Amino acid sequence: MPARGALKPPPDGIVFLAVPDAVIGEVAARVAASDPAPAVSFVHLSGALALDVLAPLRGHAVGSFHPLQSFPFPREPDAFRGITIAVDASTPALLRKLQRLARGLGARPRKVAADERVLYHAAAVHASNFVLATFGEGVRQLTRIGWSEQDATKALLPLLDGVVANIRRKGVSKALTGPIRRGDADTVRRHLEALDRPDLYRILGSIALEIAREAGLDPAAAERVRRALTRDVAATRRRRRR
C-alpha cells in the first residue's frame, strides 16, 4: 500500500492501484482525498472486482487491467507475451488506452464486464490454482509410497507438460486420457480403495467423466465408471449420520 506521503498522483496519465483486492477501496479513498487532477485515470489490477470498487474516485475515468497469468514472484516482461488481459473502463477513451497497453506488452486485450468478472476469475482459479493443488496431491500420493517430494515433482512435471501440450493441439475433450476416458471402472475402483482422500478423486472423476462422454465414451462404459465413482458414497453418508 502506498505511504501517506506518496498519494499525490501525477497531473495526467494513468495510475495503477497495484494493491490486494481487500484494500483497493481504501487506497482509492485515500487517493481521492489527495484531490488528484481531473485528467488522471485510475485502474485496479483485480480479476474478480468490478469498477465500483473505485467509487471514491468518482469524477475520474476508472478501469481494470488483469493479466491472465501467474505471478507468484517477479517475472520478465515476456511473461505477458501471448496472454489474455481482461480490461474494462468507465470511458471509451480509457478502454482504448488499456487495450493499446495490453497489445504493447504482446498480449491480447479482452473486455470483461462487471457481470462477467466473478465467473471469469473463477475460471482462472480452476485453470491455475486448482491445477497446482491437484498436482500437489499427485506429489503427495507418491510420497506415501516412499518417493521424495523432489523425485515426485520431477516425475510428474513432464506428464503435466504433456497434458498442456495436448490441450493446446487438440482441445480439452480430445486431450483426455486415463482410466475414465477408457471406461476402465475396475481401475477407478482400485484407485478409490487406495487413496486416503477419495472424495477429491470422486469429484474430479465425475467432471472427467462428463468430458469423456463428450469425447465419445461408450454409454455403458460411462455408466460403469459412474457407479464406481459413486459406490459407497451413500453408505458413508449414512454412517456419518449415526
N, C-alpha and C positions, 0 to 999 in steps of 0.2 A: 504494500500500500504506500502511496507517495507520502513523503514527510510533509508536515504542515507548511513548511516554508517553500514547498515546491509545487503548490497547487495552481499558480498563475499560468495559464496556458498561453501559447503564442497568439498574436493578434489574428491570424487566419490559419487555414490548413485544417488538418485532421488530428485529433488527439485520441489515441487508443488507450482504453482503460484495461490494461493487462493485469487484472487482479482476480482473485477467486470469485465465483458466482455469488457467494453469500454476502460479499461486501460491495458489489458493483453499485447498488443503490446508495449505500452510504458514501462511497467515493464520489458518485455523481452529485450528491447533495453538497459535499464539501467543495467540489469544484465549482458548482453553481454559486456558492456563497462568495467565491473569489471574483465574481462579476466578470466572466470572460467576454471577450469581444463578440458581437453578434455573428461575425463571419466564421467563427470556429465551429467545426463539426466534431461530434464525439461518437466514438464507435467502441462497442464492447466485443470481446472475443469468445463469448459463451456460445456453446452449441444448443443449449436447452432453453435459454431465456429469450424472450421477445424484446421488442424495443421499449415496452412500457417500463422496464426496469430503469431506464434513463429518464423517467418522467421529471425528476428535479431539474433537468436541463431543458425544459420546455422553452420554446423560442429559438432553439438551435436545431440544426439538422442533426439527426442521430442515426446510427446504423449498427449493424453487426457484421462480423467478419470472422468466420470459424473455419480454420483449415481442417479438413477431414484427414488428419494424420496424427501419429503418435509422437508425443514429445516428452518422454519421461526424463530427458536430460537435454542439454543444448545440442542442436544438430546443425549440420552445414546447410547453406541455402538450397542445395539441390534436393533437400527433403521435400520441398514444395513442388518440384517438377513433376507434372503429370497428375497431381492430386486434384480433388474437387475442393473448392472453398465455398461454403454456404454464405451468401450475402443477403442483406436486407437493408433498407434505408427508408427514412421518413420523407425523403425528397428524391425525385428522379435524378437530379444533378449529383447528389452524393452516391446514389446507387451506381451511376456510371463511373464515378471515381473509384469506387471499390471494385467494380468489375475490371477496370483497367489495371488496378493494382494487382489483382489476382493473376491476370494474364501476364503482367510484367514479371511475376515470380515464376512463370512457367506453368501455372495452374489453370484449372477450368472453373470459372465462377458459375454458381447456380443459385438463383433466388429461392430462398426458403422462407415462406411467410410465417406469421405468428402462429397460425393454427396448425402448422405443419412441423413446428420445431421439436416438440416433445417426441414424436414418433421418429423424426429424423435422428435425433440424438440417441434414442433407444436403439435404433438400427446400428449406429456407430458402436455402441456398447456391446451389442451382440457380436459384431464383426471384429472387435479388438479385445476389449476387457474379458469377455467370456471365452474367446478363443484361448487367451492366455490362461484363464482359470482351468479350462479343460485340459490344456497342455500340462499345466502343473499337476493336475490329477493323474495324468498318464505317467509323469515322472514319479509321483508318489507311489503308484502301484508297483513300478519297477523297484523302488527302494524296499518294498515289502518282501521282495524275493532276493534281497541282498545286493542290489546294484547301488553304486554310489550315485548321488544326485548328478554329479558331473557326467558320469558314464551314461546315465539315463537320458540326460539332456542331449548329449552328443548323438545318441542312437535315434532319438525321436525327431530331432530337428530336420534331417533330410526328408522324413516322412511328411512333416508339416509343409516343408518347401514344395514337395511333390504335389500335395493337395492344392496348394495355392496356384501352382503352375497349371494343374489340370482344370481348375475353375477358370483361369484366365483363357485357356484354349477352348474349353468345351462348355462352360457354364456349370451351374450348380448340380442339376439333376444328372447330367452325363458324367460328372466327376465323382459321384458317389460310388464307393466300393465297399467291401467288407461283408460280414455275415448277413446283415439286414438287407443289403442290396441283393444278395444271392438268395434270400429267403431261407437261410440256414437257422431254423428255430432251435435246433439242438445246441449249437454253439452259443446262441444267445442265452439259453438256459444255464449252460455251464458258466458263462461269464457272470451271470447274476448270483449263482451259488458261491462263486469265489470272491466276489467283491465285498469289501467292508462298507461301501456306501452304494448299495444297489439302486437307491431311489434316483440318484443323478443319472445313472445309466438308463433307467426306465424312461425318464423324462426326455432325455436327448434321443434315446432309441425310438420313441414314439414320433418325434419330429423327423428323424431319419427315415422312418417307415413311410411317412407321408411323401417324402422326396422319392423314395424307392417306388412307390405306387405311380407317381408321376412319370418316373423313368421307365415304367412298363413291367414292374414286378407282377408275376402271376397272382391273381386274386387269392387263390387257395393258399399259396405260399405266404402271401401277406397276412392272411388270417392266422396261419400257424405262428408267425412271428408276433403278431399282436397278442395272441394268447400267451406266448412265452413271456412277453414283456409285462403282462398284467397278472400273470399267475401268482397266487398267494397274496396279492395286494389286499383283497377284501378280507382274507383271513387275518392278515396282520392288523388291519384296522379294527376288526372285532376284538382281537386280543388286547389292543391298546385301550379299548373302551371298558374292559373288565376291571 
